[in-house]
Amino acid sequence: MTTPLNNRRWRLVRRPEGDIAAGDLEFTTAPVPALAAGEVLVRNVYLSLDPTHRIWMSDRDQYLPPVEIGAVMRGGGIGVVEDTRSERFARGDIVSVGLGGWEDYTVASERQLGRVRRLDGVPLTAHLSVLGSTGLTAWYGMVDIGQPKAGETVVVSAAAGAVGSVAGQLARRRGARVVGIAGGAAKCRWLVDELGFDAAIDYRAEDVGAALDRHCPNGIDVNFENVGGATMDAVIARMNTFGRVALCGMISTYNHSGPVPGPADFARVLMRRITIRGFIVIDFLPRAREALAELTPLVAGGELKWKAHVVDGLENAADALGLLFTGAHDGKLMVRISPEP
Amino acid sequence: MTTPLNNRRWRLVRRPEGDIAAGDLEFTTAPVPALAAGEVLVRNVYLSLDPTHRIWMSDRDQYLPPVEIGAVMRGGGIGVVEDTRSERFARGDIVSVGLGGWEDYTVASERQLGRVRRLDGVPLTAHLSVLGSTGLTAWYGMVDIGQPKAGETVVVSAAAGAVGSVAGQLARRRGARVVGIAGGAAKCRWLVDELGFDAAIDYRAEDVGAALDRHCPNGIDVNFENVGGATMDAVIARMNTFGRVALCGMISTYNHSGPVPGPADFARVLMRRITIRGFIVIDFLPRAREALAELTPLVAGGELKWKAHVVDGLENAADALGLLFTGAHDGKLMVRISPEP
């Protein structure tokens, strides 16, 4: 490659205050640098958009360094190797990029990349969702932390989301009663009719506490928590002795500034001997094989349901991110940057 | 026994609002009923006074039914069998009474009792403290939940208390750096000079957060939490990734009415992947042998330090209970009801 490629990219130019606003991210271009030894040039195909992007944009205390002002916005995705100075990756390989950027092309070190093996009848987008980070998040949070047993009651918040929908199905497969909390009648119907949830609560139309009382007559044993705030409080208030909270996210609080206090009635954690465990999927990636051993055949066989919500065009990424906070998306949110190979 | 014994007893006649007040408990007398088959008459010798009494006096959500208004105040202790209709206990046996009462004599079923085997050179009071519920609480909270490793930093609140002092020593024995939070210079000196804590923070004289910064330069890996509220917040704010909180008690909140919210910055639990686990010693009693296997030889050999604060006379029990909330006691608080056998 002799002509430098033009690389469109989103840079973080301002930390959001409250909701993400136009002007927090800036769409620019830059030449793609030459590869050093061990590096690979990836043409990005799909970019994953996740609630954690809002965290990375802030300078709050977090699990990775915040994205620096002026830097390309951090993101994970799937792409195709276009050029390589690595022994391990060849042109045309399909790869996952763990911590890449919102850009057309990423110059990645070998260590940043995973190999994606396409499966017959499974769309590539599955590897960025149910067989990617979101599926692994669901698996480790539910299986390792939630540990649902047959006959127990499990409540999943943001249950129609990319993580929650998989987490709930995994609990269902273990014989638990699964109740999802989601926004809107269509999502709730999908949970019950398509995914086999025992019940779904539309937080926009019902009082969550009253609905939990109705749908969880034996209390709640496991909470897979994606929302935080009042939703989490309503669940914890109904948890049984020895309950487990897999604290995966608190999207309802990400647009707040300043600290957000934990469970409104913290004494219950003591009295009911509840375990709350915060987790981030990156800690589990070395064990990904274990989760994929269950997820892959279920996805290939169509037994595990999932949806992708694909927005076309890198230029639309910043607007698309906002969908996560209004719930206007339907399935794992991602941006198609370039055509599938 | 033909003449019914006169049984002095404390009854709960009113639920405390805020601090326990004179008039919440009433000192009365009643005859001791005759024994039914399988029952044992215990002359109580020592009554354990613990923060959990404040919980039992309230009607908040809790881990056992609240003590009913008019009922004898619930309590655990050690006593001597004075009469028996049980095959398993003989007159003169020394027994522990798990859920007895604040009274001279308790009519107990066999199942309520444990056998106390005196050890050479170990005072009987040890069996109500370091070898009793408080020692077991410390052991399970620290060993099972805290899981301190050599080189890690452990912070214990109410560290000079009956539970905290043992918990800290157990962490020290596992090679952790142990920092205690306690009230007053004398208690702090005891922790460092006698118990081998690496540092102690006098919360009455110092800013706890600043002192934690000074004494925990590598952050905090384990929090054995007895206090809750602002003390707990200061510790959690400094916890490392994969930190563990053994939530044993929240004495600072027991006199509040209404729910008390949990960690002021709950997002940190997610970002740092912290595990918080509430626990109550009664869940672990079936496994007591495991803890006593470590504790008993350490106590017999004088390697584990502990103190009892004995108040004489059942009539003084209600006043003595207040000491727990001002910290004016020094060691495991108990009431001597009758002479040691």
Chai-1 contact restraints between the chains, C-beta under 6 A:
chainA,res_idxA,chainB,res_idxB,connection_type,confidence,min_distance_angstrom,max_distance_angstrom,comment,restraint_id
A,D61,B,M271,contact,1.0,0.0,6.0,A-B,restraint_1
A,Q62,B,M271,contact,1.0,0.0,6.0,A-B,restraint_2
A,Y63,B,M271,contact,1.0,0.0,6.0,A-B,restraint_3
A,L247,B,L270,contact,1.0,0.0,6.0,A-B,restraint_4
A,P259,B,A264,contact,1.0,0.0,6.0,A-B,restraint_5
A,P259,B,D265,contact,1.0,0.0,6.0,A-B,restraint_6
A,V260,B,F266,contact,1.0,0.0,6.0,A-B,restraint_7
A,V260,B,A267,contact,1.0,0.0,6.0,A-B,restraint_8
A,P261,B,P261,contact,1.0,0.0,6.0,A-B,restraint_9
A,P261,B,A264,contact,1.0,0.0,6.0,A-B,restraint_10
A,P261,B,F266,contact,1.0,0.0,6.0,A-B,restraint_11
A,G262,B,G262,contact,1.0,0.0,6.0,A-B,restraint_12
A,G262,B,P263,contact,1.0,0.0,6.0,A-B,restraint_13
A,G262,B,F266,contact,1.0,0.0,6.0,A-B,restraint_14
A,P263,B,G262,contact,1.0,0.0,6.0,A-B,restraint_15
A,A264,B,P259,contact,1.0,0.0,6.0,A-B,restraint_16
A,A264,B,P261,contact,1.0,0.0,6.0,A-B,restraint_17
A,D265,B,P259,contact,1.0,0.0,6.0,A-B,restraint_18
A,F266,B,V260,contact,1.0,0.0,6.0,A-B,restraint_19
A,F266,B,P261,contact,1.0,0.0,6.0,A-B,restraint_20
A,F266,B,G262,contact,1.0,0.0,6.0,A-B,restraint_21
A,A267,B,V260,contact,1.0,0.0,6.0,A-B,restraint_22
A,V269,B,G278,contact,1.0,0.0,6.0,A-B,restraint_23
A,L270,B,L247,contact,1.0,0.0,6.0,A-B,restraint_24
A,L270,B,G278,contact,1.0,0.0,6.0,A-B,restraint_25
A,M271,B,D61,contact,1.0,0.0,6.0,A-B,restraint_26
A,M271,B,Q62,contact,1.0,0.0,6.0,A-B,restraint_27
A,M271,B,Y63,contact,1.0,0.0,6.0,A-B,restraint_28
A,R273,B,G278,contact,1.0,0.0,6.0,A-B,restraint_29
A,R273,B,F279,contact,1.0,0.0,6.0,A-B,restraint_30
A,R273,B,I280,contact,1.0,0.0,6.0,A-B,restraint_31
A,I274,B,G278,contact,1.0,0.0,6.0,A-B,restraint_32
A,T275,B,R277,contact,1.0,0.0,6.0,A-B,restraint_33
A,I276,B,I276,contact,1.0,0.0,6.0,A-B,restraint_34
A,R277,B,T275,contact,1.0,0.0,6.0,A-B,restraint_35
A,G278,B,V269,contact,1.0,0.0,6.0,A-B,restraint_36
A,G278,B,L270,contact,1.0,0.0,6.0,A-B,restraint_37
A,G278,B,R273,contact,1.0,0.0,6.0,A-B,restraint_38
A,G278,B,I274,contact,1.0,0.0,6.0,A-B,restraint_39
A,F279,B,R273,contact,1.0,0.0,6.0,A-B,restraint_40
A,I280,B,R273,contact,1.0,0.0,6.0,A-B,restraint_41
